[in-house]
Each structure stands twice: as C-alpha cells, then as structure tokens.
Amino acid sequence: MSQFLKEVMEQSNAIRETVRMNRNVKLKSNGKPFLFTGMGSSLAASELLVSYLHSNGIVANAVDTSELLHYHKELLRKHQLVVVSQSGESVEAKELVSLYKDAQGITNTKGSFLANNVPNAFFTYAGEEKAIASSKSFTATAALMLLLGAASINRDLSADLLEAADVLQEELKNAEEYQKEIGDFLHPEKPLILLGRGPSVFTAKQGALTLKETARMFTEAMSAAQFRHGPFELLKEEPQCIFFNPYGITYDLNRNYVLEMAGLGAKVLYVSDEPLIHENVKSFVIRSVNEFVSVIPYTLITQFAAVELSGKRGLTAGEAQLISKVTRRQ
C-alpha cells in the first residue's frame, strides 16, 4: 500500500479527532470581514468556507497567498486575515504572517512557524502527512473550516461532519472495487475535466490538483455553469469527465446537464446520492450528508482515481521528483 493510500485510509479518524478537539472554538472577526488565504488544497478549503459563508449572507473572501502577498496587500487593512497552511511552513504563509501580526492561523502542525507567530491558531488533528498529495490533511482542514464557519454564525455542523466521517469509513471498505471501476472507465493518458456547482466546484478543484500531483494528468476543474460558457465546445471531442452532484440546490439541473453531456458523447463518472443511467455514464452512489459537507466524502473518488491512474502510468501516488511536501521557495 502506498503512503498516499495509507493516509487516505486514515481520514475518518482524522476528521473525528479534528471535530472533537475543536468544539466551542471561534474565529475572531474584530468587526471586519474574513479574508482566508492559502495555497493548493489550503486554498480549496478556504474557498469552500467562503462559499458556505456567502450562502448564509456573510461577506468573506479567499485569495491565493502569493497573489495576496504581492498584489493585493491593500485588502489586509480592510479584512481579518486567516492564513491556512497545513505544514505551517510554506514560504508565502511565513512571509505574510511576519508582515501581518494580527493574522489568525489554521494548520495541521503545532510548533510550526505559523502556529508560533499568530495570536490565535486553530489545529487539525490529521497527524503527520508524508505523501506529497494532500488527502487526510485536506479533508480535516475542510472539516475544521466548516466547523469554524458555522460557529461564526452560531450554528453547529459537528453532527454532519461526524456523519461524513462515518460515510468515509464505510466507503473505504470498497476501495479495491472503486479503484478497479475507475481504472476501467477513465483513461490515464487523456485529459480529464472535473465539474460541479456550488460546494462541488471545490471538490472538483481539489480533485484536479490531486490528479496533477499524483498521476501527472492534465486536468481542469470549473463550475458546470462556466463550462457551458464556451468550453462546452470540447464535447465535440468526446472528453472524459467527473461530475459531482450531491443533493442540493442545483441537483435536478445537474442531472439533466450530465445527461446532455453524455448524449453528446462525453464519458462522465458521476458521483451523487442517486445513480444516473446512460451508456456513457458511470455512477458512484455516495451519501452526501449535506451539500457543503459532501466535499469530504466525494473527494474520496478522486483520491482512489489518483491511486489507480498513477499505477496505470507506472507511478506511485504520493511520490514526486520535482516537488516536496513543504514549498520553501516562491
């Protein structure tokens, strides 16, 4: 078993421990809107939280840390900054918290530069993650950020997050079957498009990143609505896609959309609460819990795809030659 797959298997406990250790904690706003910043999977988790806050009428922003550091510093005066870095040692995060002393931090690593240099730090409890691609640290970070976001509007998502951990644990029992079916359906040498709406856009973004880091595949993630505005022409090439569609606001719209895509020749791996029947569609039925929390169990499919498609390309998921776990140069 690869290190990456081993860490995928540890996700349920990581989420439960993160929720257990962060009950009754809250971000401090100081009367300003929140500005969340991260890189890679930390940015995807940040964007998920911003989407959750927006859906509840709360203004917040998420910005790539490097872009914030070099191009958008004026935002810092008007927002309460929250820096997200799983290692707490990423070069951009270290520079930003050195400049902005009132930042809060979200990290997986106690004793890290980030944890030691912010007045208010929140921790995930995923344990050490050694594989290059993020798995348990992403889902634990997403869980913590949703928990913090809910607390900021006096709500509690802990029950849903713990239920999502249970769903993960159940689905992990079928890892070999999932990997085989993914390998039979998706081609590792062809580009892959990942789509969703609402929170599922960030499931797609994280999945695309994971597959780039592991299987070295060319992937692109976007909202299904944005795909309609131009990139829809790619369906003439009969592409392969993954579409995430949990129960939610656009559920029926998405089902019809996938059927249209499949009818035009796209091969669609469809992840949802109910199956969709079409000769060009492969359905994986996973309980979503709720639309925002669905990011946690649905990410499992791209993690399994990373393992299987890496293997088909002669690679080991989670091992890399050009990058390291902690990015120390810009």
C-alpha positions as CSV (number, residue, x, y, z in Angstrom):
1,M,0.0,0.0,0.0
2,S,1.4,3.4,-1.0
3,Q,1.9,6.1,1.6
4,F,-0.8,8.2,-0.1
5,L,-3.4,5.4,0.1
6,K,-2.4,4.7,3.7
7,E,-3.2,8.3,4.6
8,V,-6.4,8.2,2.6
9,M,-7.5,5.3,4.9
10,E,-6.8,7.4,8.0
11,Q,-9.2,10.2,7.0
12,S,-12.2,9.2,9.1
13,N,-10.3,9.3,12.4
14,A,-8.6,12.5,11.4
15,I,-11.9,14.2,10.9
16,R,-13.4,12.8,14.1
17,E,-10.5,14.0,16.1
18,T,-10.4,17.4,14.5
19,V,-14.1,17.9,15.3
20,R,-13.7,16.6,18.8
21,M,-10.8,18.9,19.6
22,N,-12.4,22.0,18.2
23,R,-15.8,22.1,19.8
24,N,-16.7,25.6,21.1
25,V,-13.9,27.4,19.2
26,K,-14.5,30.5,17.2
27,L,-12.6,32.8,14.8
28,K,-12.2,36.4,16.0
29,S,-13.5,38.9,13.4
30,N,-12.7,42.2,15.1
31,G,-15.6,43.7,13.3
32,K,-14.0,43.1,9.8
33,P,-14.9,40.6,7.1
34,F,-12.7,37.5,7.0
35,L,-10.0,37.1,4.4
36,F,-8.8,33.5,4.1
37,T,-5.6,32.7,2.2
38,G,-3.8,29.5,1.3
39,M,-2.1,27.7,-1.5
40,G,-3.1,24.4,-3.2
41,S,-5.5,22.4,-1.1
42,S,-5.5,25.0,1.6
43,L,-6.9,27.5,-0.9
44,A,-9.6,25.0,-2.0
45,A,-10.7,24.5,1.7
46,S,-10.7,28.3,2.1
47,E,-12.8,28.8,-1.0
48,L,-15.2,26.2,0.3
49,L,-15.6,28.1,3.6
50,V,-16.2,31.4,1.8
51,S,-18.9,29.8,-0.3
52,Y,-20.5,28.5,2.9
53,L,-20.4,32.0,4.5
54,H,-21.8,33.6,1.3
55,S,-24.7,31.2,1.3
56,N,-25.5,32.4,4.8
57,G,-25.3,36.1,3.8
58,I,-21.8,36.7,5.3
59,V,-19.2,38.6,3.3
60,A,-15.8,36.9,3.2
61,N,-13.0,36.4,0.7
62,A,-10.4,33.8,-0.2
63,V,-7.2,34.8,-2.1
64,D,-4.2,32.8,-3.2
65,T,-1.4,33.7,-0.6
66,S,1.2,34.6,-3.2
67,E,-1.2,36.9,-5.0
68,L,-2.2,38.5,-1.7
69,L,1.4,38.9,-0.7
70,H,2.5,40.6,-4.0
71,Y,-0.6,42.2,-5.5
72,H,-3.4,42.6,-3.0
73,K,-1.9,43.9,0.2
74,E,-4.4,46.7,0.4
75,L,-7.0,44.1,1.3
76,L,-5.2,43.5,4.6
77,R,-6.3,46.8,6.1
78,K,-10.0,46.0,5.5
79,H,-10.2,42.4,6.5
80,Q,-9.4,40.0,9.3
81,L,-6.7,37.7,7.8
82,V,-6.8,34.0,8.4
83,V,-3.7,32.1,7.0
84,V,-4.3,28.4,6.1
85,S,-1.2,26.2,5.8
86,Q,-1.2,22.5,6.6
87,S,2.5,22.4,7.3
88,G,2.6,25.9,8.7
89,E,6.0,26.3,7.0
90,S,5.1,27.3,3.4
91,V,7.2,30.2,2.2
92,E,4.3,32.6,1.4
93,A,2.5,31.9,4.6
94,K,5.6,32.6,6.7
95,E,6.3,35.9,4.9
96,L,2.7,37.0,5.3
97,V,2.3,36.3,9.0
98,S,5.7,38.0,9.5
99,L,4.2,41.2,8.0
100,Y,0.7,41.0,9.4
101,K,0.8,40.4,13.2
102,D,-3.0,40.2,13.8
103,A,-3.4,37.2,11.4
104,Q,-5.1,34.0,12.7
105,G,-3.8,30.6,11.6
106,I,-5.2,27.2,10.6
107,T,-2.7,24.4,10.4
108,N,-2.1,20.8,11.0
109,T,1.3,21.4,12.7
110,K,1.8,22.5,16.2
111,G,5.2,24.2,16.7
112,S,5.3,25.3,13.1
113,F,6.2,28.9,12.1
114,L,2.6,29.7,11.5
115,A,1.4,28.3,14.8
116,N,4.1,30.1,16.7
117,N,3.7,33.5,15.0
118,V,-0.1,34.2,15.2
119,P,-2.0,35.2,18.3
120,N,-4.8,32.8,17.5
121,A,-4.2,29.4,15.9
122,F,-6.6,26.5,15.2
123,F,-5.4,23.0,14.6
124,T,-6.5,20.0,12.6
125,Y,-5.6,16.6,14.0
126,A,-4.7,14.6,10.9
127,G,-1.3,13.6,12.2
128,E,1.8,13.8,10.1
129,E,1.1,13.5,6.3
130,K,4.1,12.3,4.3
131,A,2.7,11.8,0.8
132,I,3.2,14.8,-1.5
133,A,-0.5,15.0,-2.4
134,S,-2.9,16.0,0.4
135,S,-5.6,13.6,1.5
136,K,-6.4,13.5,5.2
137,S,-5.0,16.9,5.8
138,F,-7.3,18.4,3.2
139,T,-10.5,16.7,4.5
140,A,-9.5,17.5,8.1
141,T,-8.9,21.2,7.1
142,A,-12.2,21.3,5.2
143,A,-14.0,19.9,8.3
144,L,-12.3,22.4,10.7
145,M,-13.0,25.4,8.4
146,L,-16.7,24.4,8.0
147,L,-16.9,23.9,11.8
148,L,-15.4,27.4,12.4
149,G,-17.6,29.0,9.7
150,A,-20.8,27.5,11.2
151,A,-19.7,28.7,14.7
152,S,-19.2,32.2,13.4
153,I,-22.9,32.3,12.6
154,N,-24.0,30.5,15.8
155,R,-24.6,27.1,14.1
156,D,-23.1,23.7,14.6
157,L,-22.0,21.4,11.8
158,S,-20.3,18.9,14.1
159,A,-23.0,16.2,13.7
160,D,-22.9,16.4,9.9
161,L,-19.1,16.3,9.9
162,L,-19.0,13.3,12.1
163,E,-21.6,11.6,9.8
164,A,-19.4,12.4,6.8
165,A,-16.6,10.7,8.6
166,D,-18.8,7.6,9.0
167,V,-19.7,7.7,5.3
168,L,-16.0,7.8,4.5
169,Q,-15.3,4.9,6.7
170,E,-18.0,2.8,5.0
171,E,-16.9,3.7,1.5
172,L,-13.2,3.0,2.3
173,K,-14.2,-0.7,2.7
174,N,-14.9,-0.7,-1.1
175,A,-11.5,0.8,-2.1
176,E,-10.4,-2.0,-4.4
177,E,-13.7,-2.1,-6.2
178,Y,-13.8,1.6,-6.7
179,Q,-10.2,1.6,-8.0
180,K,-10.9,-1.1,-10.5
181,E,-14.1,0.5,-11.8
182,I,-12.3,3.9,-12.1
183,G,-9.4,2.3,-14.0
184,D,-11.8,0.6,-16.4
185,F,-13.7,3.8,-17.1
186,L,-11.1,6.6,-17.1
187,H,-8.0,6.7,-19.4
188,P,-4.8,7.8,-17.6
189,E,-3.3,9.4,-20.8
190,K,-6.3,11.6,-21.7
191,P,-7.2,15.0,-20.3
192,L,-9.8,15.0,-17.6
193,I,-12.5,17.6,-16.8
194,L,-13.9,17.9,-13.3
195,L,-17.2,19.7,-12.8
196,G,-19.7,20.7,-10.2
197,R,-21.7,23.6,-8.9
198,G,-21.7,25.4,-5.5
199,P,-19.6,23.5,-3.0
200,S,-18.8,20.8,-5.5
201,V,-16.7,23.3,-7.5
202,F,-14.1,22.9,-4.7
203,T,-14.4,19.1,-4.7
204,A,-13.5,19.4,-8.4
205,K,-10.6,21.8,-7.7
206,Q,-9.1,19.6,-5.1
207,G,-9.5,16.5,-7.2
208,A,-7.9,18.2,-10.2
209,L,-4.9,19.2,-8.1
210,T,-4.6,15.7,-6.6
211,L,-4.5,14.1,-10.0
212,K,-1.9,16.5,-11.3
213,E,0.3,15.9,-8.3
214,T,0.0,12.1,-8.4
215,A,-0.8,10.7,-11.9
216,R,0.6,13.8,-13.7
217,M,-2.6,14.0,-15.7
218,F,-3.7,17.2,-17.4
219,T,-6.9,18.1,-15.5
220,E,-9.1,21.1,-15.4
221,A,-11.8,22.0,-12.8
222,M,-14.5,24.5,-13.1
223,S,-18.2,25.1,-12.4
224,A,-20.6,23.4,-14.7
225,A,-22.1,26.8,-15.4
226,Q,-18.7,28.2,-16.6
227,F,-18.2,25.1,-18.7
228,R,-21.4,25.9,-20.6
229,H,-20.0,29.4,-21.4
230,G,-17.5,28.3,-24.1
231,P,-15.7,25.2,-23.0
232,F,-18.9,23.2,-23.8
233,E,-17.5,23.1,-27.3
234,L,-15.0,20.5,-26.0
235,L,-17.8,18.0,-26.0
236,K,-17.2,17.6,-29.8
237,E,-14.0,15.8,-28.7
238,E,-16.0,13.3,-26.6
239,P,-13.9,14.1,-23.4
240,Q,-13.8,12.2,-20.1
241,C,-15.2,14.0,-17.1
242,I,-16.0,13.6,-13.4
243,F,-19.2,15.4,-12.3
244,F,-20.0,15.8,-8.6
245,N,-23.7,16.3,-7.8
246,P,-24.8,15.9,-4.2
247,Y,-28.4,16.6,-3.1
248,G,-28.7,20.4,-3.1
249,I,-30.0,23.5,-4.8
250,T,-28.9,22.6,-8.4
251,Y,-29.4,18.8,-8.1
252,D,-32.0,18.4,-10.9
253,L,-30.3,20.9,-13.1
254,N,-27.1,19.0,-12.8
255,R,-28.7,15.6,-13.6
256,N,-30.2,17.0,-16.8
257,Y,-26.8,18.6,-17.7
258,V,-24.9,15.3,-17.3
259,L,-27.5,13.5,-19.5
260,E,-27.0,16.2,-22.1
261,M,-23.2,15.9,-21.9
262,A,-23.4,12.1,-22.2
263,G,-25.8,12.4,-25.1
264,L,-23.2,14.5,-26.9
265,G,-20.5,11.8,-26.4
266,A,-18.8,12.7,-23.1
267,K,-17.8,9.9,-20.8
268,V,-19.0,11.0,-17.3
269,L,-18.0,9.5,-14.0
270,Y,-21.0,10.7,-12.0
271,V,-20.8,11.0,-8.1
272,S,-24.1,11.6,-6.5
273,D,-26.7,10.4,-3.9
274,E,-28.6,8.5,-6.7
275,P,-27.5,6.7,-9.8
276,L,-27.9,8.1,-13.3
277,I,-28.5,5.7,-16.2
278,H,-26.8,6.3,-19.5
279,E,-24.4,4.2,-21.6
280,N,-21.7,7.0,-21.3
281,V,-22.2,7.5,-17.5
282,K,-20.6,5.5,-14.7
283,S,-22.4,6.2,-11.4
284,F,-20.9,6.1,-8.0
285,V,-23.6,6.5,-5.3
286,I,-22.3,8.0,-2.1
287,R,-24.4,9.7,0.6
288,S,-23.5,13.4,0.6
289,V,-24.8,14.2,4.2
290,N,-25.4,17.8,3.1
291,E,-24.3,19.9,0.1
292,F,-21.4,21.6,1.8
293,V,-20.1,18.6,3.8
294,S,-20.3,16.5,0.6
295,V,-16.9,17.7,-0.3
296,I,-15.4,15.4,2.3
297,P,-16.9,12.0,1.2
298,Y,-16.9,12.9,-2.5
299,T,-13.2,13.8,-2.5
300,L,-12.6,10.1,-1.9
301,I,-13.3,9.3,-5.6
302,T,-10.5,11.5,-6.9
303,Q,-8.2,10.0,-4.2
304,F,-9.0,6.5,-5.5
305,A,-8.6,7.7,-9.0
306,A,-5.1,9.1,-8.1
307,V,-4.0,5.7,-6.8
308,E,-5.4,3.7,-9.8
309,L,-4.4,6.1,-12.6
310,S,-1.0,6.6,-11.2
311,G,-0.4,2.9,-11.2
312,K,-1.5,2.6,-14.8
313,R,1.1,5.3,-15.7
314,G,3.8,3.4,-13.8
315,L,3.8,5.9,-10.9
316,T,3.2,5.6,-7.2
317,A,0.6,8.1,-6.0
318,G,2.1,10.5,-3.5
319,E,5.7,10.2,-4.7
320,A,7.3,13.0,-6.6
321,Q,10.5,14.0,-8.3
322,L,10.2,17.8,-8.7
323,I,8.2,19.0,-5.7
324,S,8.4,18.5,-1.9
325,K,5.8,18.3,0.8
326,V,6.6,21.8,2.0
327,T,7.2,24.6,-0.6
328,R,10.1,26.7,0.6
329,R,10.7,29.0,-2.4
330,Q,8.5,31.2,-4.5
